[in-house]
Amino acid sequence: MEDLKAFYWRRVKVLTVIFLIAWIIIAVILPVTSPLLKGVRIFGLPSMHWYMNAFIVIVIGVILIFVYSAIMNKLDKELKKKVSEEELL
């Protein structure tokens, strides 16, 4: 049982750190580098102004939340399966 706890918490920590780093990159680095993208057209839209940055950061942040939730649900199901298999032995 301790192996399962260690496995689960190791995976949770890794996933949390990965998503935290992704969120920091999106929330901090994207807005800071946006002045470098002046004149760049994305999907035919004009260059990224501050309001476009804010919108993109919010949308990507919400997408990250849903992806993180889906991955954690999958991890929880995997843990439940392993625990039930261990109880049967």
CYANA upper distance limits for C-alpha pairs under 8 A (distance plus 0.5 A):
  1 MET  CA      5 LYS  CA      6.98
  1 MET  CA     83 VAL  CA      8.23
  1 MET  CA     86 GLU  CA      8.50
  2 GLU  CA      6 ALA  CA      6.64
  3 ASP  CA      7 PHE  CA      6.50
  4 LEU  CA      8 TYR  CA      6.48
  4 LEU  CA     79 LEU  CA      7.90
  4 LEU  CA     82 LYS  CA      8.32
  4 LEU  CA     83 VAL  CA      8.19
  5 LYS  CA      9 TRP  CA      6.57
  6 ALA  CA     10 ARG  CA      6.43
  7 PHE  CA     11 ARG  CA      6.79
  8 TYR  CA     12 VAL  CA      6.68
  8 TYR  CA     75 LEU  CA      8.27
  8 TYR  CA     79 LEU  CA      7.59
  9 TRP  CA     13 LYS  CA      6.52
 10 ARG  CA     14 VAL  CA      6.75
 11 ARG  CA     15 LEU  CA      6.59
 12 VAL  CA     16 THR  CA      6.49
 12 VAL  CA     72 MET  CA      8.22
 13 LYS  CA     17 VAL  CA      6.62
 14 VAL  CA     18 ILE  CA      6.65
 15 LEU  CA     19 PHE  CA      6.64
 15 LEU  CA     68 TYR  CA      8.37
 16 THR  CA     20 LEU  CA      6.45
 17 VAL  CA     21 ILE  CA      6.60
 18 ILE  CA     22 ALA  CA      6.72
 19 PHE  CA     23 TRP  CA      6.52
 19 PHE  CA     64 LEU  CA      7.83
 19 PHE  CA     68 TYR  CA      7.82
 20 LEU  CA     24 ILE  CA      6.65
 21 ILE  CA     25 ILE  CA      6.68
 22 ALA  CA     26 ILE  CA      6.71
 23 TRP  CA     27 ALA  CA      6.32
 23 TRP  CA     61 GLY  CA      7.19
 23 TRP  CA     64 LEU  CA      8.14
 24 ILE  CA     28 VAL  CA      6.05
 24 ILE  CA     29 ILE  CA      7.67
 25 ILE  CA     29 ILE  CA      5.45
 25 ILE  CA     30 LEU  CA      7.08
 26 ILE  CA     30 LEU  CA      5.80
 26 ILE  CA     31 PRO  CA      8.29
 26 ILE  CA     57 VAL  CA      6.70
 26 ILE  CA     60 ILE  CA      8.10
 26 ILE  CA     61 GLY  CA      8.25
 27 ALA  CA     31 PRO  CA      7.34
 27 ALA  CA     57 VAL  CA      6.38
 27 ALA  CA     61 GLY  CA      8.47
 28 VAL  CA     32 VAL  CA      6.83
 29 ILE  CA     33 THR  CA      6.56
 30 LEU  CA     34 SER  CA      6.61
 30 LEU  CA     53 ASN  CA      7.99
 30 LEU  CA     57 VAL  CA      8.44
 31 PRO  CA     50 TRP  CA      7.99
 31 PRO  CA     53 ASN  CA      6.47
 31 PRO  CA     54 ALA  CA      8.30
 33 THR  CA     37 LEU  CA      7.68
 34 SER  CA     38 LYS  CA      7.61
 34 SER  CA     48 MET  CA      6.97
 34 SER  CA     49 HIS  CA      8.05
 34 SER  CA     50 TRP  CA      8.49
 34 SER  CA     53 ASN  CA      7.98
 35 PRO  CA     48 MET  CA      8.41
 37 LEU  CA     47 SER  CA      7.30
 37 LEU  CA     48 MET  CA      7.33
 38 LYS  CA     47 SER  CA      5.72
 38 LYS  CA     48 MET  CA      7.05
 39 GLY  CA     46 PRO  CA      7.66
 39 GLY  CA     47 SER  CA      5.51
 40 VAL  CA     46 PRO  CA      7.59
 40 VAL  CA     47 SER  CA      5.61
 40 VAL  CA     48 MET  CA      8.06
 41 ARG  CA     45 LEU  CA      5.89
 41 ARG  CA     46 PRO  CA      5.71
 41 ARG  CA     47 SER  CA      5.89
 41 ARG  CA     48 MET  CA      8.47
 42 ILE  CA     46 PRO  CA      7.54
 42 ILE  CA     47 SER  CA      7.84
 48 MET  CA     52 MET  CA      6.03
 48 MET  CA     53 ASN  CA      6.81
 49 HIS  CA     53 ASN  CA      6.83
 50 TRP  CA     54 ALA  CA      6.69
 51 TYR  CA     55 PHE  CA      6.69
 52 MET  CA     56 ILE  CA      6.59
 53 ASN  CA     57 VAL  CA      6.52
 54 ALA  CA     58 ILE  CA      6.73
 55 PHE  CA     59 VAL  CA      6.69
 56 ILE  CA     60 ILE  CA      6.53
 57 VAL  CA     61 GLY  CA      6.42
 58 ILE  CA     62 VAL  CA      6.72
 59 VAL  CA     63 ILE  CA      6.75
 60 ILE  CA     64 LEU  CA      6.60
 61 GLY  CA     65 ILE  CA      6.87
 62 VAL  CA     66 PHE  CA      6.97
 63 ILE  CA     67 VAL  CA      6.67
 64 LEU  CA     68 TYR  CA      6.45
 65 ILE  CA     69 SER  CA      6.59
 66 PHE  CA     70 ALA  CA      6.65
 67 VAL  CA     71 ILE  CA      6.70
 68 TYR  CA     72 MET  CA      6.59
 69 SER  CA     73 ASN  CA      6.58
 70 ALA  CA     74 LYS  CA      6.77
 71 ILE  CA     75 LEU  CA      6.72
 72 MET  CA     76 ASP  CA      6.58
 73 ASN  CA     77 LYS  CA      6.73
 74 LYS  CA     78 GLU  CA      6.71
 75 LEU  CA     79 LEU  CA      6.68
 76 ASP  CA     80 LYS  CA      6.69
 77 LYS  CA     81 LYS  CA      6.66
 78 GLU  CA     82 LYS  CA      6.76
 79 LEU  CA     83 VAL  CA      6.58
 80 LYS  CA     84 SER  CA      6.62
 81 LYS  CA     85 GLU  CA      6.67
 82 LYS  CA     86 GLU  CA      6.60
 83 VAL  CA     87 GLU  CA      6.69
 84 SER  CA     88 LEU  CA      6.84
 85 GLU  CA     89 LEU  CA      7.18
